[in-house]
Amino acid sequence: MQRAVYRLAATALVTALALTGCSTSKPGAANVPASLQLGLAAPAPMQTEAVTGNYQMRPGDELKMRFLYHKELDTTGKIREDGQITVPGLGDLLASGLTTEQLEANIYRRASLTYRDPQVSVVVDRATDFRAYVGGEVRRPGFVPIREGMTSLRAIFESGGFLDTAKVDHVLHVRWGEQGTYSAHVVNLKHVLETGDMREDIALGPNDVVFVPKTAIANADLWVRQYLIDLIPLREPTTRIDDFK
């Protein structure tokens, strides 16, 4: 009976993950049969994060580049997965990991080889964002945006908190790697709540999964293989917000 319950919950979780890997449509509860729903909520509309002077740009960010004296060079573009952005007439420049001021300086140096006083302004027009998935015994299972300082516990709170049936000291955290690889382990969030010691809490990254079970998980890696991997072949997931447009 217990295994059947795990399989039911895991199937719904895998269904949610598979939707993110193979479709660009917005997922919602209607995409999952009622008998399998974990309470998957449709993601909230994207909100562009506040971009400060210290913001380090990353793949997916959309930039506007404006030249004070050379309007023919004005352009917009998106930072590619390789971290580069193309400026017509100047070629590709590394942008990922830089601030807008650093990119402005690099553009100026390259443009100075051809143009006189190519003063340029770079603005992050739309910052990319990423999401993790929270499932299981929480009030509002679904996707949460990854912000600075987002941890497993904070993501659960954003999902409405634990249900009374939650096994708070056996929360499963799954982190995906390249080509479908993953790492998984159990987190004792009960200890974190009782002591305030945040060292055991985990900072979330893109594509992470936080699953709150009803009963204890003895072996995280075995649990994932038995109730996730062996049920449905998993594609490498993607939960970048752009994929839900």
GROMACS elastic network, one bead per residue, 0.5 to 0.9 nm:
[ bonds ]
;  ai    aj funct       b0    kb
    1     4     6  0.50497   500
    1     5     6  0.63571   500
    1     6     6  0.87816   500
    2     5     6  0.51382   500
    2     6     6  0.63421   500
    2     7     6  0.86718   500
    2   215     6  0.87269   500
    3     6     6  0.50640   500
    3     7     6  0.61175   500
    3     8     6  0.85948   500
    3   227     6  0.85465   500
    4     7     6  0.50638   500
    4     8     6  0.61629   500
    4     9     6  0.87099   500
    5     8     6  0.51386   500
    5     9     6  0.63162   500
    5    10     6  0.85025   500
    6     9     6  0.52227   500
    6    10     6  0.58688   500
    6    11     6  0.83694   500
    6   213     6  0.83223   500
    6   214     6  0.88312   500
    6   227     6  0.66485   500
    7    10     6  0.50194   500
    7    11     6  0.58669   500
    7    12     6  0.85934   500
    7   226     6  0.85587   500
    7   227     6  0.55847   500
    7   228     6  0.80225   500
    7   231     6  0.81096   500
    8    11     6  0.52999   500
    8    12     6  0.65744   500
    8    13     6  0.88726   500
    8    35     6  0.85620   500
    8    36     6  0.63590   500
    8    37     6  0.89870   500
    8   227     6  0.88456   500
    9    12     6  0.53411   500
    9    13     6  0.63542   500
    9    14     6  0.88044   500
    9    36     6  0.69664   500
    9    37     6  0.79505   500
    9    38     6  0.67800   500
    9   135     6  0.87609   500
    9   136     6  0.70430   500
    9   213     6  0.88721   500
    9   227     6  0.86331   500
   10    14     6  0.60993   500
   10    15     6  0.84302   500
   10   136     6  0.87209   500
   10   224     6  0.87271   500
   10   227     6  0.56505   500
   10   228     6  0.58536   500
   10   231     6  0.84023   500
   11    14     6  0.51727   500
   11    15     6  0.60648   500
   11    16     6  0.86646   500
   11    36     6  0.71959   500
   11   227     6  0.76184   500
   11   228     6  0.70274   500
   11   231     6  0.71903   500
   11   232     6  0.78447   500
   12    16     6  0.62974   500
   12    17     6  0.87517   500
   12    32     6  0.72998   500
   12    33     6  0.86909   500
   12    36     6  0.52739   500
   12    37     6  0.58426   500
   12    38     6  0.61779   500
   12    40     6  0.87883   500
   13    16     6  0.51833   500
   13    17     6  0.63765   500
   13    18     6  0.86676   500
   13    36     6  0.89032   500
   13    37     6  0.84775   500
   13    38     6  0.71719   500
   13    40     6  0.87911   500
   13   133     6  0.89404   500
   13   135     6  0.68533   500
   13   136     6  0.82046   500
   13   211     6  0.86497   500
   13   228     6  0.81653   500
   14    18     6  0.59475   500
   14    19     6  0.85016   500
   14   228     6  0.64987   500
   14   229     6  0.87007   500
   14   231     6  0.85020   500
   14   232     6  0.71699   500
   14   234     6  0.74281   500
   15    18     6  0.50813   500
   15    19     6  0.62314   500
   15    20     6  0.89014   500
   15    31     6  0.89275   500
   15    32     6  0.73070   500
   15   232     6  0.85647   500
   16    19     6  0.52565   500
   16    20     6  0.67699   500
   16    27     6  0.76921   500
   16    28     6  0.88873   500
   16    31     6  0.86303   500
   16    32     6  0.78531   500
   16    40     6  0.75043   500
   16   133     6  0.87266   500
   16   142     6  0.85106   500
   17    20     6  0.53144   500
   17    21     6  0.66300   500
   17   133     6  0.82336   500
   17   207     6  0.89650   500
   17   234     6  0.80103   500
   17   235     6  0.82593   500
   17   236     6  0.89341   500
   17   237     6  0.62413   500
   17   238     6  0.80968   500
   17   239     6  0.84751   500
   18    21     6  0.51294   500
   18    22     6  0.63093   500
   18    23     6  0.83662   500
   18   234     6  0.67838   500
   18   235     6  0.65707   500
   18   236     6  0.85776   500
   18   237     6  0.69610   500
   19    22     6  0.55716   500
   19    23     6  0.57302   500
   19    24     6  0.82441   500
   19    25     6  0.84473   500
   19    26     6  0.88874   500
   19    27     6  0.68919   500
   19    31     6  0.86041   500
   19   237     6  0.86591   500
   20    23     6  0.59696   500
   20    24     6  0.72060   500
   20    25     6  0.85404   500
   20    26     6  0.87108   500
   20    27     6  0.77207   500
   20   237     6  0.61968   500
   20   238     6  0.57122   500
   20   239     6  0.60532   500
   20   240     6  0.87793   500
   20   243     6  0.76509   500
   20   244     6  0.82306   500
   21    24     6  0.82964   500
   21   234     6  0.88463   500
   21   235     6  0.62343   500
   21   236     6  0.65596   500
   21   238     6  0.54672   500
   21   239     6  0.78819   500
   22   235     6  0.81317   500
   22   237     6  0.85310   500
   22   238     6  0.89187   500
   23    26     6  0.82145   500
   23    27     6  0.87222   500
   23   243     6  0.78923   500
   23   244     6  0.83686   500
   24    27     6  0.86232   500
   24   242     6  0.85594   500
   24   243     6  0.51384   500
   24   244     6  0.53415   500
   24   245     6  0.68461   500
   25   243     6  0.76385   500
   25   244     6  0.56398   500
   25   245     6  0.69298   500
   26    42     6  0.66741   500
   26    43     6  0.73880   500
   26   243     6  0.82775   500
   26   245     6  0.70206   500
   27    30     6  0.79603   500
   27    31     6  0.64004   500
   27    32     6  0.88593   500
   27    40     6  0.80586   500
   27    41     6  0.76715   500
   27    42     6  0.55444   500
   27    43     6  0.74951   500
   27   244     6  0.77769   500
   28    31     6  0.56271   500
   28    32     6  0.75627   500
   28    39     6  0.88826   500
   28    40     6  0.60928   500
   28    41     6  0.54665   500
   28    43     6  0.78930   500
   28   142     6  0.88686   500
   29    32     6  0.56220   500
   29    33     6  0.79141   500
   29    34     6  0.78544   500
   29    37     6  0.68181   500
   29    38     6  0.85057   500
   29    39     6  0.65844   500
   29    40     6  0.53217   500
   29    41     6  0.61394   500
   29    42     6  0.71520   500
   30    33     6  0.70363   500
   30    34     6  0.78385   500
   30    37     6  0.89662   500
   30    40     6  0.89944   500
   32    35     6  0.82314   500
   32    36     6  0.64981   500
   32    37     6  0.58682   500
   32    38     6  0.88351   500
   32    40     6  0.82409   500
   33    36     6  0.54137   500
   33    37     6  0.62829   500
   34    37     6  0.53360   500
   34    38     6  0.89389   500
   36    39     6  0.89247   500
   37    40     6  0.65490   500
   38    41     6  0.89699   500
   38   135     6  0.66398   500
   38   136     6  0.64130   500
   38   137     6  0.84709   500
   38   140     6  0.85826   500
   38   141     6  0.63144   500
   38   142     6  0.82860   500
   39   135     6  0.81587   500
   39   136     6  0.86646   500
   39   138     6  0.89443   500
   39   139     6  0.80423   500
   39   140     6  0.62137   500
   39   141     6  0.53047   500
   39   142     6  0.71518   500
   40   135     6  0.78897   500
   40   140     6  0.72052   500
   40   141     6  0.51642   500
   40   143     6  0.79729   500
   41    44     6  0.87035   500
   41   140     6  0.68517   500
   41   141     6  0.63869   500
   41   143     6  0.72332   500
   42   142     6  0.71471   500
   42   143     6  0.77172   500
   43    46     6  0.83124   500
   43   142     6  0.73802   500
   43   143     6  0.60595   500
   43   144     6  0.76039   500
   43   145     6  0.88713   500
   43   241     6  0.85751   500
   43   244     6  0.80724   500
   44    47     6  0.86193   500
   44   143     6  0.87174   500
   44   144     6  0.87353   500
   45   241     6  0.88392   500
   45   245     6  0.88117   500
   46   129     6  0.81578   500
   46   145     6  0.89860   500
   46   241     6  0.68532   500
   46   242     6  0.83575   500
   46   245     6  0.87903   500
   47   127     6  0.89762   500
   47   129     6  0.87414   500
   48    51     6  0.84239   500
   48   125     6  0.86341   500
   48   126     6  0.59681   500
   48   127     6  0.58250   500
   48   128     6  0.75732   500
   48   129     6  0.80497   500
   49   126     6  0.80831   500
   49   127     6  0.64333   500
   49   128     6  0.83784   500
   49   129     6  0.81441   500
   50   127     6  0.84511   500
   51    54     6  0.79973   500
   51    55     6  0.59140   500
   51    56     6  0.89935   500
   51   124     6  0.71200   500
   51   127     6  0.76490   500
   52    55     6  0.52618   500
   52    56     6  0.89501   500
   52    99     6  0.89351   500
   53    56     6  0.84886   500
   53    99     6  0.67139   500
   53   100     6  0.70385   500
   53   101     6  0.75223   500
   54    98     6  0.88899   500
   54    99     6  0.60674   500
   54   100     6  0.83092   500
   54   101     6  0.89442   500
   55    97     6  0.87278   500
   55    98     6  0.79161   500
   55    99     6  0.56850   500
   55   100     6  0.77871   500
   56    95     6  0.87895   500
   56    96     6  0.70614   500
   56    98     6  0.50079   500
   56   100     6  0.77572   500
   57    60     6  0.87881   500
   57    61     6  0.66449   500
   57    79     6  0.83359   500
   57    83     6  0.89842   500
   57    95     6  0.65776   500
   57    97     6  0.53207   500
   57    98     6  0.56586   500
   57    99     6  0.60777   500
   57   100     6  0.75373   500
   57   124     6  0.80470   500
   57   127     6  0.79431   500
   58    61     6  0.59430   500
   58    79     6  0.68366   500
   58    80     6  0.85421   500
   58    81     6  0.84731   500
   58    83     6  0.68475   500
   58    95     6  0.72933   500
   58    97     6  0.60205   500
   58    98     6  0.81134   500
   58   127     6  0.82249   500
   58   128     6  0.76469   500
   59    62     6  0.87077   500
   59    78     6  0.75306   500
   59    80     6  0.52507   500
   59    81     6  0.51721   500
   59    82     6  0.74359   500
   59    83     6  0.56714   500
   59    84     6  0.81272   500
   59    95     6  0.83550   500
   59    96     6  0.61242   500
   59   128     6  0.75433   500
   60    78     6  0.58353   500
   60    79     6  0.52536   500
   60    80     6  0.62324   500
   60    81     6  0.72545   500
   60    83     6  0.89020   500
   60   126     6  0.86589   500
   60   127     6  0.72255   500
   60   128     6  0.53124   500
   60   129     6  0.83219   500
   60   242     6  0.82490   500
   61    77     6  0.84225   500
   61    78     6  0.55874   500
   61    79     6  0.55803   500
   61    80     6  0.84032   500
   61    96     6  0.87831   500
   61   124     6  0.67980   500
   61   125     6  0.76870   500
   61   126     6  0.58570   500
   61   128     6  0.50262   500
   61   129     6  0.86559   500
   62    76     6  0.72334   500
   62    77     6  0.56306   500
   62    79     6  0.65124   500
   62   123     6  0.86122   500
   62   124     6  0.59830   500
   62   125     6  0.55017   500
   62   126     6  0.50453   500
   62   127     6  0.63803   500
   62   128     6  0.77409   500
   63    75     6  0.84429   500
   63    76     6  0.55547   500
   63    77     6  0.54099   500
   63    78     6  0.60717   500
   63    79     6  0.77226   500
   63    85     6  0.89619   500
   63   122     6  0.67172   500
   63   123     6  0.56170   500
   63   125     6  0.52109   500
   63   126     6  0.70481   500
   63   127     6  0.85377   500
   64    74     6  0.78868   500
   64    75     6  0.61664   500
   64    77     6  0.67465   500
   64    78     6  0.89806   500
   64   121     6  0.79953   500
   64   122     6  0.57168   500
   64   123     6  0.51788   500
   64   124     6  0.64458   500
   64   125     6  0.61384   500
   65    73     6  0.81766   500
   65    74     6  0.56624   500
   65    75     6  0.53768   500
   65    76     6  0.60018   500
   65    77     6  0.83055   500
   65    87     6  0.84287   500
   65   104     6  0.86461   500
   65   120     6  0.67081   500
   65   121     6  0.56902   500
   65   123     6  0.65762   500
   65   124     6  0.89842   500
   66    70     6  0.83925   500
   66    71     6  0.71195   500
   66    73     6  0.73414   500
   66    75     6  0.67232   500
   66    76     6  0.85911   500
   66   119     6  0.84425   500
   66   120     6  0.55323   500
   66   121     6  0.52166   500
   66   122     6  0.66115   500
   66   123     6  0.85339   500
   67    70     6  0.52542   500
   67    71     6  0.56424   500
   67    72     6  0.81561   500
   67    73     6  0.64674   500
   67    74     6  0.58095   500
   67    75     6  0.89672   500
   67   118     6  0.64102   500
   67   119     6  0.56412   500
   67   121     6  0.64278   500
   67   122     6  0.89923   500
   68    71     6  0.67737   500
   68    74     6  0.89614   500
   68   117     6  0.89272   500
   68   118     6  0.71391   500
   68   119     6  0.56249   500
   68   120     6  0.62110   500
   68   121     6  0.79306   500
   69    72     6  0.89342   500
   69   116     6  0.85900   500
   69   117     6  0.75815   500
   69   118     6  0.65493   500
   69   119     6  0.70118   500
   69   120     6  0.86627   500
   70    73     6  0.58098   500
   70    74     6  0.74196   500
   70   115     6  0.81799   500
   70   116     6  0.89142   500
   70   117     6  0.89642   500
   70   118     6  0.67332   500
   70   119     6  0.83363   500
   70   120     6  0.89027   500
   71    74     6  0.52443   500
   71    75     6  0.89070   500
   72    75     6  0.83836   500
   73    87     6  0.77191   500
   73    88     6  0.67634   500
   73    89     6  0.71172   500
   73    90     6  0.87022   500
   74    87     6  0.85683   500
   74    88     6  0.85910   500
   74   120     6  0.88059   500
   75    87     6  0.69672   500
   75    88     6  0.74901   500
   76    87     6  0.82533   500
   76   125     6  0.87982   500
   77    85     6  0.67476   500
   77    86     6  0.70488   500
   77    87     6  0.78663   500
   78    84     6  0.87008   500
   78    85     6  0.63948   500
   78    86     6  0.83102   500
   79    82     6  0.79406   500
   79    83     6  0.58533   500
   79    84     6  0.56476   500
   79    86     6  0.81593   500
   79    94     6  0.86252   500
   79    95     6  0.67866   500
   79    96     6  0.70224   500
   80    83     6  0.53176   500
   80    84     6  0.55691   500
   80    85     6  0.62535   500
   80    86     6  0.89761   500
   80    96     6  0.85774   500
   81    84     6  0.74575   500
   81    96     6  0.88443   500
   82    85     6  0.87538   500
   82    94     6  0.84981   500
   82    96     6  0.82602   500
   83    93     6  0.84299   500
   83    94     6  0.57771   500
   83    95     6  0.57847   500
   83    97     6  0.79766   500
   84    92     6  0.60132   500
   84    93     6  0.53249   500
   84    95     6  0.55221   500
   84    96     6  0.67948   500
   85    91     6  0.82657   500
   85    92     6  0.54437   500
   85    93     6  0.55134   500
   85    94     6  0.64283   500
   85    95     6  0.63362   500
   85    96     6  0.86475   500
   86    89     6  0.88447   500
   86    90     6  0.76284   500
   86    91     6  0.54644   500
   86    93     6  0.64037   500
   86    94     6  0.89524   500
   87    90     6  0.53450   500
   87    91     6  0.53719   500
   87    92     6  0.62285   500
   87    93     6  0.75299   500
   87   107     6  0.86140   500
   88    91     6  0.60120   500
   88    92     6  0.84512   500
   89   111     6  0.86598   500
   90    93     6  0.83180   500
   90   107     6  0.80456   500
   90   110     6  0.70315   500
   90   111     6  0.65778   500
   93   103     6  0.82317   500
   93   106     6  0.78709   500
   93   107     6  0.76743   500
   94    97     6  0.83991   500
   94    98     6  0.80597   500
   94   103     6  0.78520   500
   94   106     6  0.87794   500
   95    98     6  0.55837   500
   95    99     6  0.79812   500
   95   100     6  0.83544   500
   95   102     6  0.86133   500
   95   103     6  0.62433   500
   96    99     6  0.84084   500
   98   101     6  0.79843   500
   98   102     6  0.58566   500
   98   103     6  0.63525   500
   99   102     6  0.52155   500
   99   103     6  0.63916   500
   99   104     6  0.86420   500
  100   103     6  0.51261   500
  100   104     6  0.60662   500
  100   105     6  0.86624   500
  100   121     6  0.81496   500
  100   122     6  0.56514   500
  100   123     6  0.66999   500
  100   124     6  0.76033   500
  101   105     6  0.62886   500
  101   106     6  0.87748   500
  101   121     6  0.82295   500
  101   122     6  0.74307   500
  102   105     6  0.51689   500
  102   106     6  0.64023   500
  102   107     6  0.87325   500
  103   106     6  0.50441   500
  103   107     6  0.60909   500
  103   108     6  0.84733   500
  103   122     6  0.74388   500
  104   107     6  0.51402   500
  104   108     6  0.60498   500
  104   109     6  0.86458   500
  104   119     6  0.82671   500
  104   120     6  0.60641   500
  104   121     6  0.63338   500
  104   122     6  0.61510   500
  105   108     6  0.50996   500
  105   109     6  0.62555   500
  105   110     6  0.87827   500
  105   120     6  0.83999   500
  106   109     6  0.52186   500
  106   110     6  0.63640   500
  106   111     6  0.85719   500
  107   110     6  0.52772   500
  107   111     6  0.59426   500
  107   112     6  0.83528   500
  107   118     6  0.84605   500
  107   119     6  0.88875   500
  107   120     6  0.74786   500
  108   111     6  0.51366   500
  108   112     6  0.58432   500
  108   113     6  0.89030   500
  108   117     6  0.79967   500
  108   118     6  0.58493   500
  108   119     6  0.64124   500
  108   120     6  0.67187   500
  109   112     6  0.52279   500
  109   113     6  0.71202   500
  109   118     6  0.86253   500
  110   113     6  0.57591   500
  110   114     6  0.78579   500
  111   114     6  0.56229   500
  111   115     6  0.56469   500
  111   116     6  0.81142   500
  111   117     6  0.84456   500
  111   118     6  0.61771   500
  112   115     6  0.50663   500
  112   116     6  0.60502   500
  112   117     6  0.65584   500
  112   118     6  0.62226   500
  113   116     6  0.82034   500
  114   118     6  0.89975   500
  115   118     6  0.59590   500
  116   119     6  0.88647   500
  123   126     6  0.88824   500
  124   127     6  0.63557   500
  128   240     6  0.77100   500
  128   241     6  0.72333   500
  128   242     6  0.71991   500
  129   145     6  0.70015   500
  129   146     6  0.69665   500
  129   147     6  0.81489   500
  129   206     6  0.88060   500
  129   240     6  0.61653   500
  129   241     6  0.57563   500
  129   242     6  0.76795   500
  130   144     6  0.84465   500
  130   145     6  0.57483   500
  130   146     6  0.54256   500
  130   147     6  0.82130   500
  130   205     6  0.80459   500
  130   206     6  0.54357   500
  130   207     6  0.76581   500
  130   238     6  0.87289   500
  130   239     6  0.60297   500
  130   241     6  0.55719   500
  130   242     6  0.84020   500
  131   143     6  0.60409   500
  131   144     6  0.53077   500
  131   146     6  0.51186   500
  131   147     6  0.87529   500
  131   205     6  0.78757   500
  131   206     6  0.56006   500
  131   207     6  0.62734   500
  131   208     6  0.78991   500
  131   238     6  0.85944   500
  131   239     6  0.52213   500
  131   240     6  0.59660   500
  131   241     6  0.67120   500
  132   142     6  0.84419   500
  132   143     6  0.56061   500
  132   144     6  0.55204   500
  132   145     6  0.65036   500
  132   146     6  0.65967   500
  132   155     6  0.83215   500
  132   204     6  0.73229   500
  132   205     6  0.70533   500
  132   206     6  0.57817   500
  132   209     6  0.58719   500
  132   210     6  0.77772   500
  132   239     6  0.66701   500
  132   240     6  0.88730   500
  133   141     6  0.77109   500
  133   142     6  0.56216   500
  133   144     6  0.62906   500
  133   145     6  0.89154   500
  133   155     6  0.86138   500
  133   207     6  0.70854   500
  133   208     6  0.64141   500
  133   210     6  0.62038   500
  133   211     6  0.82200   500
  133   239     6  0.82560   500
  134   138     6  0.78472   500
  134   140     6  0.83988   500
  134   141     6  0.54598   500
  134   142     6  0.54599   500
  134   143     6  0.62159   500
  134   144     6  0.73139   500
  134   152     6  0.85093   500
  134   155     6  0.70556   500
  134   156     6  0.66506   500
  134   159     6  0.71469   500
  134   208     6  0.86363   500
  134   209     6  0.59545   500
  134   211     6  0.58678   500
  134   212     6  0.79242   500
  135   138     6  0.66201   500
  135   140     6  0.81143   500
  135   142     6  0.63420   500
  135   143     6  0.87119   500
  135   156     6  0.87461   500
  135   159     6  0.87889   500
  135   209     6  0.76911   500
  135   210     6  0.62915   500
  135   212     6  0.63224   500
  135   213     6  0.86287   500
  136   139     6  0.87368   500
  136   141     6  0.67484   500
  136   166     6  0.80922   500
  136   210     6  0.83619   500
  136   211     6  0.52814   500
  136   213     6  0.56962   500
  136   214     6  0.78212   500
  137   140     6  0.88028   500
  137   141     6  0.79392   500
  137   161     6  0.87006   500
  137   162     6  0.61036   500
  137   163     6  0.53999   500
  137   164     6  0.80761   500
  137   165     6  0.65904   500
  137   166     6  0.51183   500
  137   167     6  0.80687   500
  137   211     6  0.77522   500
  137   212     6  0.51894   500
  137   213     6  0.60237   500
  137   214     6  0.66436   500
  138   141     6  0.59185   500
  138   156     6  0.68622   500
  138   157     6  0.85750   500
  138   159     6  0.64677   500
  138   160     6  0.64253   500
  138   161     6  0.55768   500
  138   163     6  0.52362   500
  138   164     6  0.89159   500
  138   166     6  0.74223   500
  138   211     6  0.87999   500
  138   212     6  0.69894   500
  139   156     6  0.87333   500
  139   159     6  0.61595   500
  139   161     6  0.59850   500
  139   162     6  0.64029   500
  139   163     6  0.61201   500
  140   156     6  0.87813   500
  140   158     6  0.83664   500
  140   160     6  0.55707   500
  140   161     6  0.79941   500
  141   156     6  0.86040   500
  141   159     6  0.60148   500
  141   160     6  0.82992   500
  142   159     6  0.72376   500
  143   159     6  0.83202   500
  143   239     6  0.82245   500
  144   155     6  0.65442   500
  144   156     6  0.89533   500
  144   158     6  0.72494   500
  144   159     6  0.75369   500
  145   150     6  0.85411   500
  145   155     6  0.85453   500
  145   206     6  0.88106   500
  145   240     6  0.89828   500
  145   241     6  0.81328   500
  146   149     6  0.83696   500
  146   150     6  0.60504   500
  146   151     6  0.87760   500
  146   155     6  0.86152   500
  146   204     6  0.70221   500
  146   205     6  0.67616   500
  146   206     6  0.68612   500
  147   150     6  0.54492   500
  147   204     6  0.88285   500
  148   203     6  0.88852   500
  149   154     6  0.86328   500
  149   203     6  0.66570   500
  149   204     6  0.82024   500
  150   153     6  0.82259   500
  150   154     6  0.60306   500
  150   155     6  0.65615   500
  150   202     6  0.84385   500
  150   203     6  0.58084   500
  150   204     6  0.58933   500
  150   205     6  0.83737   500
  151   154     6  0.51959   500
  151   155     6  0.60246   500
  151   156     6  0.85694   500
  151   201     6  0.64308   500
  151   202     6  0.51788   500
  151   204     6  0.51513   500
  151   205     6  0.87579   500
  152   155     6  0.51661   500
  152   156     6  0.62736   500
  152   157     6  0.87867   500
  152   171     6  0.88310   500
  152   173     6  0.78218   500
  152   187     6  0.88518   500
  152   189     6  0.85261   500
  152   201     6  0.63076   500
  152   202     6  0.56141   500
  152   203     6  0.66197   500
  152   204     6  0.63799   500
  152   209     6  0.89008   500
  152   210     6  0.65037   500
  153   156     6  0.50935   500
  153   157     6  0.63225   500
  153   158     6  0.87054   500
  153   161     6  0.86449   500
  153   189     6  0.69965   500
  153   192     6  0.86622   500
  153   193     6  0.88696   500
  153   201     6  0.67616   500
  153   202     6  0.79690   500
  154   157     6  0.50159   500
  154   158     6  0.62166   500
  154   159     6  0.86103   500
  154   161     6  0.88828   500
  155   158     6  0.50149   500
  155   159     6  0.62945   500
  155   160     6  0.89357   500
  155   161     6  0.86292   500
  155   204     6  0.84832   500
  155   210     6  0.82643   500
  156   160     6  0.65949   500
  156   161     6  0.52878   500
  156   162     6  0.70317   500
  156   210     6  0.80473   500
  156   212     6  0.88160   500
  157   160     6  0.51546   500
  157   162     6  0.75929   500
  158   161     6  0.69243   500
  159   162     6  0.84151   500
  160   163     6  0.86828   500
  162   165     6  0.78989   500
  162   166     6  0.59906   500
  162   167     6  0.87995   500
  162   168     6  0.76743   500
  162   212     6  0.80832   500
  163   166     6  0.53856   500
  164   167     6  0.86293   500
  165   168     6  0.89403   500
  165   213     6  0.83597   500
  165   214     6  0.57398   500
  165   215     6  0.85080   500
  166   169     6  0.87327   500
  166   170     6  0.88312   500
  166   171     6  0.87611   500
  166   212     6  0.62678   500
  166   213     6  0.59802   500
  166   214     6  0.50121   500
  166   215     6  0.75523   500
  167   170     6  0.56156   500
  167   171     6  0.69403   500
  167   190     6  0.86134   500
  167   212     6  0.66321   500
  167   213     6  0.56767   500
  167   214     6  0.52106   500
  167   215     6  0.56115   500
  167   216     6  0.64280   500
  168   171     6  0.60113   500
  168   187     6  0.85457   500
  168   188     6  0.67048   500
  168   189     6  0.56991   500
  168   190     6  0.52565   500
  168   191     6  0.87768   500
  168   212     6  0.70494   500
  168   213     6  0.80206   500
  168   214     6  0.86763   500
  169   186     6  0.81737   500
  169   187     6  0.66033   500
  169   189     6  0.52834   500
  169   191     6  0.70349   500
  169   216     6  0.78750   500
  170   186     6  0.55091   500
  170   187     6  0.57330   500
  170   188     6  0.55281   500
  170   189     6  0.74604   500
  170   190     6  0.83855   500
  170   212     6  0.72902   500
  170   213     6  0.71487   500
  170   214     6  0.89192   500
  170   215     6  0.77515   500
  170   216     6  0.55866   500
  170   217     6  0.60110   500
  170   218     6  0.84164   500
  171   185     6  0.83524   500
  171   186     6  0.54071   500
  171   187     6  0.50669   500
  171   188     6  0.64428   500
  171   189     6  0.69479   500
  171   210     6  0.70917   500
  171   211     6  0.60067   500
  171   213     6  0.65748   500
  171   216     6  0.84995   500
  171   217     6  0.80637   500
  172   184     6  0.69939   500
  172   185     6  0.59094   500
  172   187     6  0.62437   500
  172   209     6  0.79680   500
  172   210     6  0.57812   500
  172   211     6  0.50310   500
  172   212     6  0.62896   500
  172   213     6  0.76363   500
  172   217     6  0.78546   500
  172   220     6  0.67010   500
  173   183     6  0.82580   500
  173   184     6  0.55676   500
  173   185     6  0.56537   500
  173   186     6  0.62421   500
  173   187     6  0.70128   500
  173   202     6  0.83663   500
  173   208     6  0.72807   500
  173   209     6  0.58012   500
  173   211     6  0.64878   500
  173   212     6  0.88728   500
  173   220     6  0.82882   500
  174   182     6  0.67148   500
  174   183     6  0.57805   500
  174   185     6  0.69140   500
  174   207     6  0.87584   500
  174   208     6  0.57231   500
  174   209     6  0.50060   500
  174   210     6  0.65208   500
  174   211     6  0.82116   500
  174   220     6  0.87469   500
  174   221     6  0.89970   500
  174   224     6  0.83909   500
  175   181     6  0.86185   500
  175   182     6  0.54691   500
  175   183     6  0.53215   500
  175   184     6  0.63950   500
  175   204     6  0.85389   500
  175   205     6  0.78157   500
  175   206     6  0.85367   500
  175   207     6  0.69971   500
  175   209     6  0.65837   500
  176   179     6  0.87383   500
  176   180     6  0.66488   500
  176   181     6  0.58834   500
  176   183     6  0.65667   500
  176   184     6  0.87655   500
  176   206     6  0.86689   500
  176   207     6  0.65700   500
  176   208     6  0.64657   500
  176   209     6  0.84509   500
  176   236     6  0.75607   500
  176   237     6  0.77108   500
  177   180     6  0.61514   500
  177   182     6  0.51587   500
  177   183     6  0.76790   500
  177   236     6  0.80828   500
  178   181     6  0.56988   500
  178   182     6  0.79841   500
  178   236     6  0.73761   500
  179   235     6  0.81647   500
  179   236     6  0.61038   500
  180   234     6  0.69318   500
  180   235     6  0.62326   500
  180   237     6  0.78739   500
  181   236     6  0.80852   500
  182   221     6  0.89974   500
  183   220     6  0.88752   500
  183   221     6  0.72305   500
  184   220     6  0.56047   500
  184   221     6  0.54441   500
  184   223     6  0.89635   500
  184   224     6  0.74566   500
  185   219     6  0.75480   500
  185   221     6  0.66209   500
  186   217     6  0.72774   500
  186   218     6  0.83244   500
  186   219     6  0.77380   500
  186   220     6  0.58282   500
  187   190     6  0.87546   500
  187   200     6  0.68523   500
  187   201     6  0.70612   500
  187   202     6  0.81665   500
  188   191     6  0.56770   500
  188   192     6  0.69318   500
  188   200     6  0.71059   500
  188   201     6  0.79568   500
  189   193     6  0.61536   500
  189   194     6  0.85222   500
  189   198     6  0.89422   500
  189   200     6  0.74901   500
  189   201     6  0.68186   500
  190   193     6  0.51430   500
  190   194     6  0.61110   500
  190   195     6  0.85237   500
  191   194     6  0.51315   500
  191   195     6  0.59114   500
  191   196     6  0.77315   500
  191   197     6  0.75494   500
  191   198     6  0.89998   500
  191   200     6  0.82655   500
  192   195     6  0.54664   500
  192   196     6  0.51550   500
  192   197     6  0.51914   500
  192   198     6  0.57360   500
  192   199     6  0.79309   500
  192   200     6  0.67768   500
  192   201     6  0.69572   500
  193   196     6  0.55123   500
  193   197     6  0.77206   500
  193   198     6  0.84943   500
  194   197     6  0.81882   500
  195   198     6  0.84393   500
  197   200     6  0.71434   500
  197   201     6  0.82882   500
  198   201     6  0.52493   500
  198   202     6  0.83214   500
  199   202     6  0.77284   500
  204   207     6  0.85690   500
  204   208     6  0.63036   500
  204   209     6  0.85985   500
  204   210     6  0.89733   500
  205   208     6  0.57411   500
  206   238     6  0.78533   500
  206   239     6  0.67713   500
  206   240     6  0.73556   500
  207   237     6  0.64227   500
  207   238     6  0.59468   500
  207   239     6  0.55171   500
  207   240     6  0.79456   500
  208   239     6  0.88848   500
  212   215     6  0.89460   500
  213   216     6  0.70782   500
  213   217     6  0.77677   500
  217   220     6  0.63352   500
  217   223     6  0.70448   500
  218   222     6  0.84710   500
  218   223     6  0.79592   500
  219   222     6  0.53664   500
  219   223     6  0.60123   500
  219   224     6  0.87357   500
  220   223     6  0.50323   500
  220   224     6  0.62838   500
  220   225     6  0.87198   500
  221   224     6  0.52812   500
  221   225     6  0.63503   500
  221   226     6  0.86909   500
  222   225     6  0.51032   500
  222   226     6  0.60324   500
  222   227     6  0.84292   500
  223   226     6  0.51877   500
  223   227     6  0.58473   500
  223   228     6  0.76580   500
  224   227     6  0.54233   500
  224   228     6  0.50675   500
  224   229     6  0.62522   500
  224   230     6  0.83994   500
  225   228     6  0.55800   500
  225   230     6  0.57312   500
  225   231     6  0.84253   500
  226   229     6  0.64524   500
  226   230     6  0.55673   500
  226   231     6  0.74316   500
  227   230     6  0.64364   500
  227   231     6  0.63014   500
  228   231     6  0.54129   500
  228   232     6  0.66093   500
  228   233     6  0.83517   500
  228   234     6  0.80707   500
  229   232     6  0.59351   500
  229   233     6  0.61013   500
  229   234     6  0.65377   500
  230   233     6  0.71295   500
  231   234     6  0.89260   500
  234   237     6  0.78240   500
  238   241     6  0.89365   500
  238   243     6  0.78116   500
  239   242     6  0.83477   500
  239   243     6  0.69792   500
  239   244     6  0.83016   500
  240   243     6  0.56873   500
  240   244     6  0.77205   500
  241   244     6  0.55850   500
  241   245     6  0.73946   500
  242   245     6  0.56467   500
